[in-house]
Amino acid sequence: MMKDHSFFLKGNRTGILLIHGLTGTPNEMRGIARSFHQAGYSVYGVQLAGHCSDVESLVNTQWEDWFNSVCEAVTLLKQHVDELFVAGLSMGALLALKYASEYPVSGVISFSPTFQYDGWSVPLWSKVLAPIVLPTISALNICRDKIFNEAEPYGIKNENLRARIVNAMNSGNSAEAGLPGNPWHSLYQLQRLSRNVRKNLYKITSPTLSFHAYEDDVAHRRNSQLVYDHVSGYKQLIWLKNSYHMITIDNDRKQVIEESLEFIQHCQFKMKHPQTNIEPTEKVDHLNREEKIGTPA
C-alpha cells in the first residue's frame, strides 16, 4: 500500500490547503507550510493520487484522480476550519484554480501555474511535438514506462539548493523529492487538466494571487498572465526576479511567503469590512523591488 505523506499543522480556524506539482511530493510545500503555520493558520499539505511512489503508480492515475485528492483533503481540513484558502505549485496551481472555479473559497494562490511546459530550458522539439504525440500515445496505451527526464537547472536558481534536490531525486526515494522526470502519460493528463482549467478561469470570482518567476525555466510567465487576464474579481500578479520555477523554495521564497500572508490578511479584512473601497484588479510588479490529519478527532 502506498504510504500517505500528507501533513497537517493545526492552527486557528483559517485553513490553507497546499497542493504539490506533477511528480512532486508534499515535502516541496513543507517550508512554506511552516511559515503559514507560524503565522497562526491551519495548514494541510495534500499528497495527490499516484504520487510519492513509482512511475507505474502515477501512470495509473488521471487528472480527475488528482482533483479527487484535493476534494478529499478539503473535506478533512474543513472539519478544523471555518474559512479556506487553496494554493498550489506548478500543476498543483491548476488544481487549486480548478477547485476555485467549482467551489467557493476565501482566496486562491497560484505559484508558477503551469498550463504547458514552455520555459526556456524545455527543448523546442518537446514544445512542438508534445501536443501531437502525447494524445496518440495515451490513446494507444503504449510507452507507459517512458519519462521526460528533467534537466538543468531543475527549476531552481539557487545552486546549493539545486545540488541537494538533484541528489534527493536521484536517490530513488520519490517521497523525498519526487520522480526525476515526468511520465509521458502523466504529461498528457496535464494537457487535459490544462484545457479544462483554462476554459473555466472566468468562473473564479474569489480573490486570486499569482506568482511567477520572470525567467521561469519550466513554464513561461505567460502562464500566470493567462490566469490574471481571465479570472474574475480581485486579482494580483507578482513577478519574481531571482528564482526559477520552484519559487516556494528558491531565492525569492521569503518574498513569496510575505506576499502570500499579506494577501490572506487582506482577503480576511475585506470579508470583515465588505464596504471598504479596494482597487478591483491591483497588479503588483516586483521586478525591482505536524499533526497528521486522517480521521479527525
N, C-alpha and C positions, 0 to 999 in steps of 0.2 A: 504493500500500500504506500502511496506517495505521502511523504511527510509534509505537514502543513507548517509553513514558515511565516504565516501571518502573525502580526503582533498588535497588541492593544495597550495603549498608555492612557490610563484613566485620569481624567481631569475634571473640568467643570461641565456644564450642561450644553456646551457648544462643541460639536463634533467635526472633525476634519478627516475625510477619507482620502488616503493616498494610494494611487494606482501606479504600479511599475510599468515598464515598457515591454515590448516584444522580446522574448528570450531573457528578460531581466528577472529580478527577484525583489522581494520586499526589502532586502538589505540595502538596495540602492536608494531607498526612501528613509532609512533609519536616522540619518544625520538631521535632515530637515524635520523629521517627526519629533526628535528630541527637543529641538528648538521650539516647535509649536507647543509641545507639552510643557516646557519650562515657562511658556507664556500663559499657561493655565488651561489649555484646551485638551479635550479628549481626542486621541488620535488613533486611527486604525489603519495599519498597512496591510492591504489585502494581497494574497497570493492568487494569481489568476490560474484558471484551469489549465493543466498540462505543463505548467512551468515548474522550475526547480527540480527537474528530472532529466530524462534523456530526450534525444531528437524524436524518437518514436512516440513518446508520450505527448509531446507538443503537436506533432503532425496529426495525431488522432483527435485533436480538438479544432473547432471552428470559432470564428469571432463571436458567434452567439453564445458559445460556452464561456468565453472570457467575460462577456457582458453579464451573463448569469452570475458569475463570481462576484461582480460588482454589486448586483442587486441583492445577493445574499449577504454580502458584507454590510450594506446599508441597513438591512433588516436587523442584523445583530447590533450595529452601532446605535440605531435609533432607540434601542431599549435602554440606552445610557444617556441620551442627549435629547434636547428639545429643538435644536436647530442644526442644520447640516451644511457644510461646505464640502465640495468634491474637488479633488486636484489630481492631476496625473502627469506623468513624464513620457514624452515621445508618443508611442502608440497608446499608452495609458491616458494621455491627454485627450485623445479621441474618444476613449471610453467615458471619461469624465464629461466631455461635451455631449456625447450620446445620452448619458443619464440626464443631464440638464435639459436636453431637448424633449424628454419624455416626462420628467417629474420635477416638481418644484424644489428648488434648493435655495439656500441663502446666498450662495455665490459659487462660482466655478473658476478654478485657476488652472491654466494650461501651461506646462513647462515644455518648451520645444515641441509643440504639436507636430506630428509627422503624418501628413496625408500621403506623401510619397518620399522615397529616398532620392533626393535630388541635390544634395550638398556637394561641395567642391571635391570631396575625397571619393565620391561614388563614380566608378568608371562610366564613360559615356555609353559604351555598349550596353551596360546594365540599364541605364535610364531609357534607352531606346527599345530594347528587347523585352524587358520585364512585362510591360502591358500586353504584349502579344503572346509571349511564351508561357508565362505562368498560368493563365486560364486553360491553355491546352494541356499542360502537364497535370493540372488538377482534374480536368475532365477525363483524361486517360488513366488517371491514378497511377502514374509512373514516377520514377525518381524520388520516391518517398524518403530516401536517406540522404539526398543531396542538400547541401547547405551553401549559402553565400557567405564565405569567410570574411569577417571584419578585418580591416587593415588600419595601419597608422593613419591618423592619431587616435583611433578608437573613441572619438567623441570627447576627448579630454585634452585640454591645452596644457595643464599643469604636468610637467614631465615626470616628476617624482611620483605623483598620484597615478599617472598612466602606467608606469612600470609596475606598481603594486597591483593594479587592476588586471593588467595583462597576465601577470603571474597567477593570480587567482583564477582567471578564466581558463588558463592552460593547465590548471592543476587537476581538472576533471571533476571538481566539486561545483556543480551547476547551481547549488543552493546558495553558494557564497557570492559569485559574481556573474551568474548566468552562463548561457552557452557561448562558445567562441564565434558563432555565426548564426545566420538566420536560415532555417529550412525553407526550401522553395515553396512548399505547400503552405507554410505559415505566412510567407510574403503575399501569396495570393489571397489569403484570408484578410490580410491588412488592406489589400486593394478593395475587397468587398466592403470592409468596415469603412474605409475612407469614402467610398461612394455614398454609403448610407448617411454618414455624419455630414458630409458636405451639403447634401440636398436638404438637410433638416436644420442647418445652423440658424436659419431665420426664426425657428421656433424657440430659441433660447432667449428668454426675457429676463432671466436672473442676471445680476451683475457679473461681469466677466473680466478677468485679468489674464493677459497672455505675456509670457516672457520668451524671448528668443535671442540667441547669440547672433550678432550681426554677421559673424564669419562662421556660422554653423557648418561643420564639415559633413554632416549626415543629412540634414534637412534644411533646405534653403529658407531664408527668412520669409519668403513669400507664403510659407505655410501658416505662419502666425498672422500675416497680413490678411490672409483669406478669412481667418476667424474674426479679426477685427472688422473687416468690411461687411460681414454678413450676419453677425449676431444682432439681436435687437436689445434695446435698453442700454443701461450704463455700461461702459467698457473702457478698458485701459490696455495699452500695448507698450511694453518696455523692452527696449533693445539693450543688450549687454555687450560690452566691448572687450572683455578679457577672458572669454570662455569659448568652448566649442559646444558640442551637442548636450553633454551631460551637465547641465547648468546647476543642478541641485547639489553637485559635489565638486564642481570645478572652481576656478579662481573667483567667480562672482557669486559664490554661494551665500556669502554674508548679505549681500545686497538683495538677493532673491528672497532670503528669509525675512529681512526687514521690510521689504516692499509688500510681501505676502501678508505679513502681520498687520501692516498699515491698512491694506485693502480689506482684510477681515474686520478690523475695528471700524473702518469707515462704513462697511455694509451694516454692521450692528448698530451704529449710530443712526444711520438712515432708517432702519426698521423701527427704532425707538422714537425718531423725530421725523416722520414722513413729510412734514410740511417744509422742512429745511430745503432751501434752494440749492441745487447742485448742477454743475455742468454735465449734461447727459452723456457726452461722448468724449471725455477727457483722454487725451493721448499724451503719454509721457515718453520722452526720448532721452535716454541716459547714455548716449554715445559720448558725452562729455562729463560728464559727471561720474516595566512590562508585566504589563499584566496581560496574560493570554486571554483572548476573548474566544470562547467556544460556546458552551451553553451558559448564558448569563445567569448569575446567581439571583 
